[in-house]
Amino acid sequence: MGAAALLVPFLGASRVAVEPFECWLNDENVTGTLTLGRNGAAGAIVGLHEGENRIRLRVFGRSWWGGEYVEEQRSLVVHVRPLAFLDIA
């Protein structure tokens, strides 16, 4: 299984608390594997499999001003190629 380094800056950190940040890998919540701070999230997402892997990032919650509900999502696809077969015989 592979891993991907992830750095997500929270450009609007002053608008909404970062506690409602989520990171999903292939429909599995992997938020707990990342380090969260006021200015972003960072870490390694482990468990990528060969082929297509879908990563979804989501920040949501009430804004600091006015109490409006804020939600932003980003999705990306990471392709992992199989290791080349080496015939050592």
C-alpha positions as CSV (number, residue, x, y, z in Angstrom):
1,M,0.0,0.0,0.0
2,G,1.2,3.5,-0.7
3,A,1.2,6.8,1.1
4,A,0.6,10.4,0.0
5,A,1.9,13.5,1.7
6,L,-0.8,16.0,2.3
7,L,-0.6,19.7,3.1
8,V,-3.9,21.7,3.2
9,P,-3.7,25.4,4.0
10,F,-6.9,26.9,5.6
11,L,-6.9,30.2,3.8
12,G,-10.2,31.2,5.4
13,A,-9.3,30.1,8.9
14,S,-10.5,33.3,10.3
15,R,-14.0,32.6,8.9
16,V,-14.7,29.2,10.5
17,A,-13.3,26.9,13.2
18,V,-11.1,24.2,11.9
19,E,-12.6,21.5,14.1
20,P,-15.1,20.5,11.5
21,F,-12.4,19.5,8.9
22,E,-12.7,16.1,7.4
23,C,-10.4,14.1,5.1
24,W,-11.7,11.0,3.3
25,L,-9.7,8.3,1.4
26,N,-11.9,6.0,-0.7
27,D,-14.9,6.7,1.5
28,E,-13.0,6.1,4.7
29,N,-12.5,8.9,7.2
30,V,-8.7,9.4,7.7
31,T,-8.9,12.8,9.4
32,G,-7.4,11.4,12.6
33,T,-4.1,10.6,10.8
34,L,-3.5,14.3,10.1
35,T,-2.2,17.1,12.3
36,L,-4.6,20.0,12.5
37,G,-3.7,23.6,13.3
38,R,-5.4,27.0,12.9
39,N,-3.7,27.5,9.6
40,G,-4.1,24.0,8.0
41,A,-3.7,20.3,8.1
42,A,-0.7,18.2,7.3
43,G,0.4,14.6,7.4
44,A,0.6,11.4,5.4
45,I,-2.4,9.5,4.1
46,V,-1.5,5.8,4.3
47,G,-3.4,3.1,2.6
48,L,-3.5,4.1,-1.1
49,H,-4.0,1.0,-3.3
50,E,-3.0,0.4,-6.9
51,G,-5.1,2.2,-9.3
52,E,-7.5,5.1,-8.6
53,N,-7.8,6.6,-5.1
54,R,-10.2,9.3,-4.2
55,I,-9.3,11.9,-1.6
56,R,-12.1,14.3,-0.4
57,L,-11.4,17.3,1.8
58,R,-14.2,19.2,3.6
59,V,-14.4,22.2,6.0
60,F,-17.8,23.1,7.4
61,G,-19.5,24.9,10.3
62,R,-20.8,28.2,11.5
63,S,-18.8,31.3,10.6
64,W,-17.3,33.4,13.4
65,W,-19.2,36.4,12.1
66,G,-23.0,36.3,11.6
67,G,-23.3,32.6,12.3
68,E,-23.7,31.7,8.6
69,Y,-23.1,28.1,7.7
70,V,-19.9,27.7,5.7
71,E,-19.1,24.5,3.7
72,E,-16.3,24.0,1.2
73,Q,-15.2,20.7,-0.4
74,R,-12.4,19.7,-2.7
75,S,-11.9,16.3,-4.3
76,L,-8.9,14.8,-6.1
77,V,-8.0,11.5,-7.6
78,V,-4.5,10.0,-7.1
79,H,-3.4,7.2,-9.4
80,V,-0.9,4.6,-8.0
81,R,0.9,2.6,-10.6
82,P,1.7,-1.0,-9.9
83,L,5.3,-1.9,-9.1
84,A,7.3,-3.1,-12.1
85,F,7.7,-6.9,-12.1
86,L,11.4,-7.8,-11.8
87,D,12.3,-11.4,-12.8
88,I,15.4,-12.2,-10.8
89,A,15.7,-15.8,-11.9
